[in-house]
Amino acid sequence: MPTVAERRRARAAALALWLVNVLVATCVARSYLAHAPERASLLASVFVALATVSTSVLLTAPFALGFVLCAGRAARSAAFAWIQAGVWGLLIFVLYADTRIYALFRYHLNGMVWNVLTTPGAEDAVQLGPSELALPLVAVGVWVLAQRALHRRFLGGEHAPGAIRFRPGWIVACIALPIVLADKTLYARADLVRDREITVFARVFPYYAPVTVKKLARTWFGMKLDERPRVDVATTSRLLRYPLSPPRLPPSGPRPNVLVIVVDSLRADALEPGKMPNLVRFAEGGRVFTNHLSGGNATRFGIFTLLYGLPGSYWDATYEENCPPVLVTELARAGYDLRVLSSASMSYPEFRSTAWVTIEDRVEDAFKGKQAWQRDVAVTQRFDAWLGERASAAPFFGFLLIDAPHQRYTFDPAETPFTPFETELDYLELAADEVPPARREGVRNRFLNAVWFADRRLADVFAALERHGHSDDTVVVITGDHGEEFWEHGYFGHTSNFARPQTHVTFVMRGPGVPVGVEPRPTSHLDFVPTLFEMLGASANERANYAIGENLLAPPERRARYVAGWQELALALDDGVVYVPLAGHRGGVEAFDWDWKPHAAGDDYLRSHAEATATLARDCRRFLR
């Protein structure tokens, strides 16, 4: 049984080891600041310094409390000491991993990352090589050993050789706690006066815990805060009321075949003769939508909005209730033969549990091939074979996913028109504070080679339609699920903002009933479902009962379009973006310009678009009970 002195030293040692890890965590967390907005005021600089330390203290405090409470009983336990060192090593590794994720995508470890790690099929979407994990893991192992040695020094008696003697409790009381209090006080003040220079900074830190005093200010000091712009988007109810009523398709209405092809990450500027010559030639006989936004900055929300005609805020509800889209149920009711062919797994995102839940037996997504480009070849070959197998005269609905332009951007190495290109993506190097221009060009050229390859596969699909006599009786849509940024606004990839590179996608539509030409008016993925049903004879008056969107063939001159991310929605407007977080810890509604910087008009911009923001809130509740 440990003596009283041993228990006291064990608790002090656990507390001291925590403080060492707070120091290390603070050093690691400093890398977040390389990607933060510029600080203009002294107060913002003070807040950043305090918040960096405060966040490290609060993130690690629960573990420290557990170790301090257990240390007395396990004062002599070597196993406890190793567990303690291992947990601290793992936490520092997770924090480091978060800094790399933030450097690349500007979000922290969250539900999306956990979803990637735990959902079967996610390995098709995210691939990390051994070289990207080896060095950090080795560093963690060294740090664990170092902590074990430090713990022995802290645990030694006051007069033991080599013992480190100080009073960690005093450091916590006199330094750590005052820093936390000062950080939260500055944030509360900034929230009260809408000092965006500080509140925007808070998003830089992982799981920042904001403290607000608005209720206190109203009640005790009579401050009038009601005029502030705000929006309440309901996301807590999980009782769907979708559709309010399905579209009525007249039996004598037109029944063209429908083929939707989604090319992953297909930016709008990919539709050029030098990048996608086959699609450009195909588009000459159809309609090109030059101002088209995806409904999301990620595959999940881009495809969801395209198939459901609903904003991405409905994803959770449809997933929890395994609710299929009206698009699928009504086309099946109308006698369509449905088929899904995908190069990437339809289990991630979870479309087998949502969009395709009623037609899982007609989903094919297990094509052979180690890389996406090899599976893309198999998808187009299977589509050709499926058209040849069909004996039915019924119209078909086909959905094809071409995955080559998704990170890591794969392609047939025999065809590389864009050079020089990176032979591989090293995410640790891409997460550096500054990526050299030559490296950026190489990454973008790698992407363009994948786009070129995808265009070749589109040519195979067009040839298959021609070969089987369906060129003139099929409505074909080619689009992207989201865009892809190459540091135009300081970001790489997608899922990190709602600026044009990540949301503006190619959209081409061709077939019976589709006028040839260019459509420059604002359109959205949300418009596809109502457009298709109205082409099949449904009344435009029924549109609001099953979808939120306009008709692609007659869009309004100006509109607010909805785009979704993992934890936020956005109103995309002509001159900026209204950003609406769906979780309280991510702060309040903000305004950004199209360069993804805080909008110069600030609150005035939000007030000027209050009506559109209120409509967003209503639309996000329309199909919930």
Summary of the structure (lengths in Angstrom):
residues: 625
radius of gyration: 27.5
end to end distance: 60.4
largest distance: 95.5
contacts: 2072
relative contact order: 0.13
helix: 49%
strand: 12%
